[in-house]
């Protein structure tokens, strides 16, 4: 009898501990106007809507002249101040912002769902601080019809043929793919040179919406110098009880 009571108490303690550890995330507990700088950074770099991954780079130019150098990138070079496109100022992930004298062989990048409301709220909180009711802030918070996915942290050197060439490559290859094999192709791709790093925006149609029942969705793409693939759990990408993409 005593052993049974002891086991019951232990089971109750486990349940209570589990309930405490499963406390709702800060974006569910607090208004976005109350998010701290650290919470904003976490949502934009390590959350259900933003993930970091390492990718290899192939930076040999196919045309004669040897390997590419920083001089091949219009508007970028090691002498420029760090202007990585993390939406936060400085490097979006520690370690990828410093200029390197040698050609990089890998990059640490962020894949982020920019169209998701929590991400847009975090960007508003970072950019406008307490002025979240300003006209520019409200404009950023307006519903965006397509899905927008950002790929941040790829060195600008990758675009040594020009951003337009890279846009064409990614337009042909970028995709969203669900667990059931449903495939969405990019409607458009925009590549911006932002100092030492590229800001890549992939736009996908929302007419065939992603659902929790799809389980997960992969974001992928391939170019001459790199490829990436990242899986997101659709069951976790909810906000205020609704899917948020």
N, C-alpha and C positions, 0 to 999 in steps of 0.2 A: 504493500500500500504506500509506504513511504517513498519507495523508488518511483512509483507511478506519479506521485505528487511532484517529486523532484523533476522528473522528465517533463511534466506538464508545465512547470515553472520555466524550465529551460526553453521549451517550445514557445511560450509566451514572450520570453525575453528576445528570442530570435525574431519573432514577428514584429515586436515593437522596434527593435533595432533596424529591421528592414524597412519599416514604415518611415523611420527618421531619415534613412539614407536615400529614400525615394522622394524626398521633398521636391516640390515643383521647382523647375529652373527659374532663374531670376527674371527672365523675360515673361514668365507667366505670373510671377508674384508682384512685380513692380511695373508701374507705368514707365514708358521708355524715357520720359523726362527725368526720371529718378535714377537712370542707369549711370553707374560710375564709369570713369575712363577705362578702367581695367575690364569692366563688364562689356563695354562697347568693343574693346579690342578682342575680347574672347569670342563674342558673337561673330565678328568679322573675319576671324582667323581659325577658330576651333569650335564649331557648333554643328547642329544638324544641317545648316545651310552653307557652311564653309569648311573646307578640309585642306590640309597641307600634304603634299607629296613630293618626292624626289624623282626627277626624270633625268636620263642621260641626254647629253647634247652631242651632235655631230657637226662640227664647225669647219670641216674642210670644204673649201669652195670647189665646185665641179669644174669651173673654167680655169685656164692656165693662170699661174701667178701665185700658187702656193696657198697656204691657209689664210682665212679671213683674219683681219685685224680690226681694232676699234675704229681705225680710219675709214673702214668700208661702210660704217653706219652713218647715214646723214643725220646730223644734229646730236650725235652721242659720242662720248669718249671718256676715258678714265679721268680726264681733268675736270669734268663737269661735276657739280655737287650732286649728291645722291637725290634722285627724284623718283624713287620706286613707286609703282602704281598701286599701293595697297589701300588708298583711300584714307590713310591715317597720317601721312607725312612721315618720311623716312622709310626704312625697310618694313614691309608688312610682316615679315617673320625674321627674328634675329638671325644675322649671319649672311643674308643675301644682299645686303645693301652696299658692302664695301667694294670699291673698284679693285680689280685684279689685273696685275701686269700680264699674266698668261691667259691664254684662251681657256675658258671654263669647260670642263667635261661633263658637268651636271648642273642642275638648278633645283632649288627648293621653291616650289610654286604654290599658289593658292588657287583652288577652284571654288567659285562662290556664286550662289544664286542671287544675283543683284535684284531681280524682280520680286523676291520674297519680301513681304511687308516688314518682318523683323530686321532684315538687312537694311532696307531703306530707312527704317527708324533709327538704326544705329548710325548710319551715315549722317542723318539729319542731326542727331545728338552730338556727333563729333564735329560737324562743320558749323552748326549754328548755336551749340551750347543751349542756353536757356531760351533762346529766341526761336522756339519750335513753332510758334504761331505766325511767323513771318511769311510773306507771300512766297519767297523762294523755297522755304522749308515745306510749305503746304504743297507746292508744285511737285517737289520730289516725292511726297507721300501719296500723290494721286495714283490710282490703280493703273498699272501697266498691263496692257492686254497680252503681249507676247511673253514668253519665257525669256529672260535675259540671264546668261551665265557668263561670268567673268573668269578669265585665266590671267593671273597676275604673277610677276616675278621672273618671267623669261627674259634673259639678257637681250638688249636691243641689237647686239651683234648678230643675232639670228636673222634679223631683217636686213642683212647686208645687200640684198637685191632690191630692197625697197618694201615698205609696208604693203603696197598693192599686190606684189607677188605672193606674200605670205597670206594675205586675205583670200586670194584665189585658191591657194592650196587648202586652206582650212574650210572654205566654202564647199569644196568638193568632198571633204572627209569628215567634218564635224557632225556629231549625231547625239541623240538621246536614245537609250535602249532600255526597255523595262524587262523584268524577270520573265514575262510571257513572250518576249521577243518582239514586242511592238517597237517600231523604229520611227523616230522623228528626225528629219534632216533640217539643217540650218536654213533659215530664210535669208539671212544676211550675216556677214562677219565684218567687224571693224577692228583694225589694228592701229594703235596710236603709239608713236615713239615718245616716251616720257623719260628723257634723260638716259640713264643706263638700263632702263627696263621697258618692256612693252606692256601696254594695256590692251588686252584682247577681249572683245565683247562678241558673244555668240547669241544670235536671236533665233528662237524657235517658235513655231505656231502654237497657240493655245487652243485652237479649235477642237483638238482631240485631247481633252484634259487628262493629266496624270492623276491617279487616285491611290488612296491608301491600299486598296486591294491589289494594286500592281506590285506591292512589296518593296521593290527597290528600283532605282533608275541609275543607269550609268551615263556619264558624260565623257565623250571621247573625241579625239581628233588626231590628225597626223600631218606633219609637214616634212620638208626635206631634212631639217636639222633636229627634229624632236617629234615625239608623240606622247600623248597622255591618255589616261583612263582612270576615272574615279567613280566609285559607287556610293550612292546616297540612299539612306533608309527612308522611304516615304512615310513610314509609320511614325517616325520621329519629327518629320517636317510639318508639324501642326502648330498653330498659334491661336490662342483663345478658342480652342476646340474645333478649329477649322484647318483644312489643308492650306499651307502657305508656301507657294512657289512663285 
